[in-house]
């Protein structure tokens, strides 16, 4: 089988953390082979002293190995999966080189020739970054029923321990979960994102679409009964993090 991992240090995705610098990395795992692959495993190498402080759509297994959790870990032939992580580099003001991601050789030992798996799985966002005590998490769920697509739920949670003091105030990580409770595969999923008094400094699995945002997980396609995650880091002026940040379903197609 032919599974590849492309890693990019996100432009504008670095910020001071008080003891060093953090950098967001985006990973696109693609299956260019002719069969589905189960339990995709990534080998993430970091410079000495660096550590992963947050991650999404991957789970640590042992040492430098991480299992991709999107779509329950099954990567269909010709499909892509988005994942990512934040690396903390201590005692420096600049982001060093030396971060690399490769597909572990054990991955291709679980190749399902001739099969196609589209099971239902719920993806999860990254682990929390360190920082000052987090405000009480809030969650807002909105279900919409447009003519071409129905029963999509969008929830927003301020991540516990996901806030920290930034250069211009306070920053908070928010996780957004989109769940397809409908009877069809949902395409071109659009949601709004109310940032209250904050502004987005980093985001993942969501791209601007006019005044709203498009879900980019799985190419924007969400299977029946499945969930996908996105997220953003918001920076707020002052010393506190306000309430009122939430995402809401806008539209999609079947």
Residue pairs with C-beta under 8 A, 6 or more apart in sequence:
1 31
1 33
1 34
1 35
1 37
1 107
1 108
1 111
2 31
2 32
2 33
3 29
3 30
3 31
3 32
3 33
3 37
3 40
3 75
3 103
3 107
3 108
4 29
4 30
4 32
4 103
5 27
5 28
5 29
5 30
5 42
5 101
5 102
5 103
6 27
6 28
6 30
7 25
7 26
7 27
7 99
7 100
7 101
8 25
8 26
8 27
9 23
9 24
9 25
9 95
9 99
10 23
10 24
10 25
10 26
10 202
12 201
12 202
13 23
13 24
13 25
13 202
14 21
14 22
14 23
14 24
14 95
15 21
15 22
15 166
15 167
15 171
15 201
15 202
16 22
16 93
16 166
16 167
17 88
17 129
17 130
17 131
17 164
18 164
18 165
19 90
19 91
20 88
20 89
20 90
20 91
20 92
20 93
21 88
21 89
21 92
21 93
21 94
21 95
22 53
22 86
22 87
22 88
22 89
22 129
23 86
23 87
23 89
23 95
23 99
24 84
24 85
24 86
24 202
24 204
25 84
25 85
25 86
25 87
25 99
25 101
26 82
26 83
26 84
26 204
27 42
27 58
27 82
27 83
27 84
27 85
27 101
28 80
28 81
28 82
29 40
29 42
29 68
29 75
29 80
29 81
29 82
29 83
29 103
30 79
30 80
30 81
31 37
31 75
31 76
31 77
31 78
31 79
31 80
32 78
33 77
33 111
34 77
34 113
35 77
35 111
35 112
35 113
35 114
35 115
36 74
36 75
36 76
36 77
36 111
36 112
36 115
36 116
36 117
37 74
37 75
37 107
37 108
37 110
37 111
37 112
38 73
38 74
38 110
38 111
38 112
38 117
39 67
39 73
39 107
39 110
40 67
40 68
40 73
40 75
40 81
40 103
40 107
41 61
41 65
41 66
41 67
41 68
41 103
41 104
41 106
41 107
42 58
42 65
42 66
42 67
42 68
42 83
42 101
42 102
42 103
42 104
43 64
43 65
43 66
43 101
43 102
43 103
43 104
44 52
44 64
44 65
44 66
44 85
44 99
44 100
44 101
45 64
45 98
45 99
45 100
45 101
45 102
46 52
46 64
46 87
46 98
46 99
47 89
47 96
47 97
47 98
47 99
49 89
49 90
49 91
50 87
50 88
50 89
50 90
50 96
50 98
50 99
51 87
51 88
52 60
52 85
52 86
52 87
52 88
53 86
53 87
53 88
53 127
53 129
53 130
54 85
54 86
54 126
54 127
54 128
54 129
54 162
54 173
55 66
55 83
55 84
55 85
55 86
55 126
55 127
56 83
56 84
56 85
56 123
56 124
56 125
56 126
56 204
56 205
56 229
56 231
57 68
57 69
57 70
57 81
57 82
57 83
57 84
57 123
57 124
57 125
57 229
58 66
58 67
58 68
58 69
58 83
58 85
59 66
59 67
59 69
60 66
61 67
65 104
67 73
68 75
68 81
68 83
69 121
69 123
69 124
70 81
70 82
70 83
70 121
70 123
70 217
70 218
70 228
71 79
71 81
71 118
71 119
71 121
71 123
71 218
71 226
72 119
72 120
72 121
73 121
74 117
74 119
75 81
76 116
76 117
76 118
77 116
79 218
79 219
80 218
80 219
81 218
82 204
82 205
82 216
82 217
82 218
84 126
84 204
85 126
86 126
86 129
87 99
88 129
88 130
89 95
89 96
118 223
120 223
120 224
120 225
120 226
121 226
121 227
122 177
122 179
122 226
122 227
123 217
123 227
123 228
123 229
124 229
125 159
125 175
125 177
125 229
125 231
126 173
126 175
126 231
128 134
128 159
128 160
128 161
128 162
128 173
129 161
129 162
129 164
129 173
130 161
130 164
131 161
131 162
131 163
131 164
131 165
132 163
132 164
132 165
132 170
133 161
133 163
134 158
134 159
134 160
134 161
134 162
134 163
134 172
135 158
135 163
135 172
135 240
135 241
136 158
137 157
137 158
137 159
137 160
138 156
138 157
138 158
138 243
138 245
138 246
139 155
139 156
139 157
140 155
140 156
140 246
140 247
140 248
141 153
141 154
141 155
142 153
142 154
142 246
142 247
142 248
142 249
143 151
143 152
143 153
143 181
143 249
144 150
144 152
144 248
144 249
144 250
144 251
145 151
146 251
146 252
148 251
148 252
148 253
148 254
149 182
149 184
149 186
149 251
149 252
149 253
149 254
150 182
150 183
151 180
151 181
151 182
151 183
152 178
152 179
152 180
152 181
152 182
152 186
152 189
152 222
152 249
152 252
153 178
153 179
153 181
153 249
154 176
154 177
154 178
154 179
154 191
154 247
154 248
154 249
155 176
155 177
155 179
155 247
156 174
156 175
156 176
156 193
156 245
156 246
156 247
157 174
157 175
157 177
158 172
158 173
158 174
158 241
158 245
159 172
159 173
159 174
159 175
162 172
162 173
162 174
163 170
163 171
163 172
163 173
163 241
164 170
164 171
165 171
166 201
166 235
168 235
168 237
169 235
169 236
169 237
169 238
169 239
170 235
170 236
170 238
170 239
170 240
170 241
171 201
171 233
171 234
171 235
171 236
172 198
172 233
172 234
172 236
172 241
172 245
173 231
173 232
173 233
174 231
174 232
174 233
174 234
174 245
175 229
175 230
175 231
176 191
176 193
176 206
176 229
176 230
176 231
176 232
176 247
177 227
177 228
177 229
178 189
178 191
178 215
178 222
178 227
178 228
178 229
178 230
178 249
179 226
179 227
180 186
180 222
180 223
180 224
180 225
180 226
180 227
181 225
182 224
182 254
183 224
184 224
184 254
185 221
185 222
185 223
185 224
185 254
186 221
186 222
186 252
186 253
186 254
187 220
187 221
187 222
187 252
187 253
187 254
188 214
188 220
188 251
188 252
188 253
189 214
189 215
189 220
189 222
189 249
189 251
189 252
190 209
190 212
190 213
190 214
190 215
190 250
190 251
190 252
191 206
191 212
191 213
191 215
191 247
191 248
191 249
191 250
192 211
192 212
192 213
192 247
192 248
192 250
193 206
193 212
193 213
193 232
193 246
193 247
194 244
194 245
194 246
194 247
194 248
195 232
195 234
195 245
196 234
196 236
196 242
196 243
196 244
196 245
197 236
197 237
197 242
198 234
198 235
198 236
198 241
198 242
198 245
199 234
199 235
200 232
200 233
200 234
201 233
201 234
201 235
202 232
202 233
203 213
203 230
203 231
203 232
203 233
204 230
204 231
204 232
205 215
205 216
205 217
205 228
205 229
205 230
205 231
206 213
206 214
206 215
206 216
206 230
206 231
206 232
207 213
207 214
207 216
208 214
212 250
213 230
213 247
214 220
215 222
215 228
215 230
216 230
217 228
217 229
217 230
218 228
222 228
234 245
236 242
